[in-house]
Amino acid sequence: MRRTIAFSGIAVILAGCAAPRVDEPDHGAPQGCGAGRLAGWVGQPVAALDEQYLPSTIRILRPGTPVTEDFSPSRLNVDVDAAGTITGFHCG
C-alpha cells in the first residue's frame, strides 16, 4: 500500500515537470498565403484563376495528387475536384 501511494505521488510530481503540450498549427487558417481573400473563387474552374492575384508559391491539389507534409505558411493550396472545379483554398 505504501508503495502505491509513493509511486502515485512521484507520478503526480513528474507530470508537473512534463513539457507543455504544443498545439499543432491550424493549417486551414489563412496565414500569409491569401487563402481567405480567394473564397469567392470556390465553384469556379481552376483555369479561371488569374495568376497575378496568386502568391508566388501555389499547389494545385487534384484528387489523388501526392502531397508532401512539409508546412509552408506562404504556400497557397488550391483544392480541385475531378472535374477541375475549385473546392477550397488553404495555406500550407
C-alpha positions as a Markdown table, in Angstrom:
| # | Residue | x | y | z |
|---|---|---|---|---|
| 1 | Met | 0.0 | 0.0 | 0.0 |
| 2 | Arg | 2.8 | 2.4 | 0.9 |
| 3 | Arg | 4.5 | 1.7 | -2.5 |
| 4 | Thr | 1.3 | 2.5 | -4.3 |
| 5 | Ile | 1.0 | 5.8 | -2.5 |
| 6 | Ala | 4.7 | 6.6 | -3.1 |
| 7 | Phe | 4.5 | 5.8 | -6.8 |
| 8 | Ser | 1.3 | 7.8 | -7.2 |
| 9 | Gly | 3.0 | 10.8 | -5.6 |
| 10 | Ile | 6.0 | 10.5 | -7.8 |
| 11 | Ala | 3.8 | 10.2 | -10.9 |
| 12 | Val | 2.0 | 13.4 | -9.9 |
| 13 | Ile | 5.3 | 15.3 | -9.4 |
| 14 | Leu | 6.7 | 14.1 | -12.7 |
| 15 | Ala | 3.6 | 15.0 | -14.6 |
| 16 | Gly | 4.1 | 18.6 | -13.4 |
| 17 | Cys | 7.6 | 18.6 | -14.9 |
| 18 | Ala | 6.4 | 17.4 | -18.4 |
| 19 | Ala | 6.9 | 19.8 | -21.3 |
| 20 | Pro | 3.8 | 21.8 | -22.1 |
| 21 | Arg | 1.7 | 20.5 | -24.9 |
| 22 | Val | 2.2 | 22.5 | -28.1 |
| 23 | Asp | -0.9 | 22.6 | -30.3 |
| 24 | Glu | -0.5 | 21.9 | -34.0 |
| 25 | Pro | -0.8 | 25.0 | -36.2 |
| 26 | Asp | -4.2 | 25.5 | -37.8 |
| 27 | His | -3.3 | 24.6 | -41.4 |
| 28 | Gly | -6.7 | 25.7 | -42.6 |
| 29 | Ala | -6.4 | 29.3 | -41.4 |
| 30 | Pro | -5.1 | 32.0 | -43.7 |
| 31 | Gln | -1.5 | 32.8 | -42.5 |
| 32 | Gly | 0.0 | 34.8 | -45.3 |
| 33 | Cys | -0.9 | 32.9 | -48.4 |
| 34 | Gly | -4.1 | 34.9 | -49.1 |
| 35 | Ala | -6.5 | 31.9 | -48.9 |
| 36 | Gly | -9.2 | 33.9 | -47.2 |
| 37 | Arg | -9.5 | 36.5 | -49.9 |
| 38 | Leu | -9.9 | 33.9 | -52.6 |
| 39 | Ala | -13.0 | 32.2 | -51.1 |
| 40 | Gly | -15.2 | 33.8 | -53.9 |
| 41 | Trp | -13.4 | 31.5 | -56.4 |
| 42 | Val | -14.8 | 28.3 | -54.9 |
| 43 | Gly | -17.1 | 26.7 | -57.5 |
| 44 | Gln | -15.2 | 28.2 | -60.4 |
| 45 | Pro | -13.0 | 26.3 | -62.9 |
| 46 | Val | -9.3 | 26.2 | -61.8 |
| 47 | Ala | -8.4 | 27.5 | -65.3 |
| 48 | Ala | -10.2 | 30.8 | -64.4 |
| 49 | Leu | -7.7 | 31.7 | -61.6 |
| 50 | Asp | -5.8 | 34.8 | -62.5 |
| 51 | Glu | -2.1 | 34.3 | -61.7 |
| 52 | Gln | -1.5 | 38.0 | -60.9 |
| 53 | Tyr | -3.6 | 37.6 | -57.8 |
| 54 | Leu | -1.9 | 34.5 | -56.5 |
| 55 | Pro | 1.1 | 34.2 | -54.3 |
| 56 | Ser | 4.4 | 33.1 | -55.9 |
| 57 | Thr | 4.1 | 29.6 | -54.4 |
| 58 | Ile | 0.9 | 27.6 | -55.2 |
| 59 | Arg | 0.0 | 24.0 | -55.3 |
| 60 | Ile | -3.0 | 22.6 | -57.2 |
| 61 | Leu | -4.3 | 19.6 | -55.4 |
| 62 | Arg | -6.5 | 17.3 | -57.6 |
| 63 | Pro | -7.9 | 14.0 | -56.3 |
| 64 | Gly | -5.1 | 11.5 | -55.9 |
| 65 | Thr | -2.3 | 14.1 | -56.1 |
| 66 | Pro | 0.6 | 13.1 | -53.8 |
| 67 | Val | 1.3 | 15.8 | -51.3 |
| 68 | Thr | 4.3 | 16.4 | -49.1 |
| 69 | Glu | 3.7 | 17.0 | -45.4 |
| 70 | Asp | 6.0 | 20.0 | -45.1 |
| 71 | Phe | 4.2 | 23.1 | -44.0 |
| 72 | Ser | 4.8 | 26.5 | -45.6 |
| 73 | Pro | 2.5 | 29.2 | -44.4 |
| 74 | Ser | 3.1 | 31.3 | -47.5 |
| 75 | Arg | 2.2 | 28.5 | -49.9 |
| 76 | Leu | -1.4 | 28.5 | -51.3 |
| 77 | Asn | -3.0 | 25.1 | -51.8 |
| 78 | Val | -5.9 | 25.1 | -54.3 |
| 79 | Asp | -8.2 | 22.1 | -53.8 |
| 80 | Val | -9.8 | 21.0 | -57.1 |
| 81 | Asp | -12.3 | 18.2 | -57.8 |
| 82 | Ala | -12.0 | 15.6 | -60.6 |
| 83 | Ala | -13.9 | 18.0 | -63.0 |
| 84 | Gly | -11.4 | 20.8 | -62.4 |
| 85 | Thr | -13.7 | 22.9 | -60.2 |
| 86 | Ile | -12.1 | 24.7 | -57.2 |
| 87 | Thr | -13.5 | 23.3 | -53.9 |
| 88 | Gly | -11.4 | 25.3 | -51.5 |
| 89 | Phe | -8.1 | 27.1 | -50.6 |
| 90 | His | -5.8 | 26.7 | -47.6 |
| 91 | Cys | -2.3 | 27.7 | -46.6 |
| 92 | Gly | 0.5 | 25.1 | -46.2 |
